[in-house]
Amino acid sequence: MSIRERQQKMMEKGAESITRWIGSTASVLLHTVLFIVSFSLPYFKVTTFERMLLFLTTIVSLEAIYLSIFIQMSLNMNNQNIEIIQEDIEELSGDIEEISEDIEEISEDIEEISGDIEELGEDLEEIGEDIEEIQKDVVEMQEDVEEIQKDVEEIQEDVVEMQEELQEDEEVVISAEEVHVAHDDGQYSNPETTNTQLLLSIQATLRQLQKEIEQLKNPG
């Protein structure tokens, strides 16, 4: 800050202080005392009335001149402050308009987000319904697997019974040790061997079914 600017600020502060003091109660009392003293001087024959009146008029005129200058300086400062305030108000108005536009954009974004949330809610409901259907299908599959397992167990029991019957038949063989049946190609086959192979094949099939059932129960 330059010296000129400092002096100007000091004068402005002094003018503002004097103007404020002129309008105070102390100023009224001081002027009243000065006027009383001035008009009392001719009464006490300190000076003549004309000389006192000339001196008082000069002082009051000078005071009025300086007071008007100080008041005008205060008005100029107030006008400058008013202009600055108006510029700030205009800037604030521009900022308010921008904020209003931003608020409108935010409102539109909120509406779009609300629509997306509603769509997500509908999708979640559909997914929940699909999950319920899948759970029902899984329960039905488990029931089917249990039924198949029961059927396999029954078949295993039948196979065991057939094995027991075959063993009984082997004990009650008629008189010959082996009975060969001729085929068209001239070869012979043992019926007991054929039945045993059939049982082994059934048992292998049952084992494969049990493995598949376990895989269905434990897909992991």
Summary of the structure (lengths in Angstrom):
residues: 220
radius of gyration: 60.6
end to end distance: 82.9
largest distance: 184.1
contacts: 462
relative contact order: 0.04
helix: 86%
strand: 2%
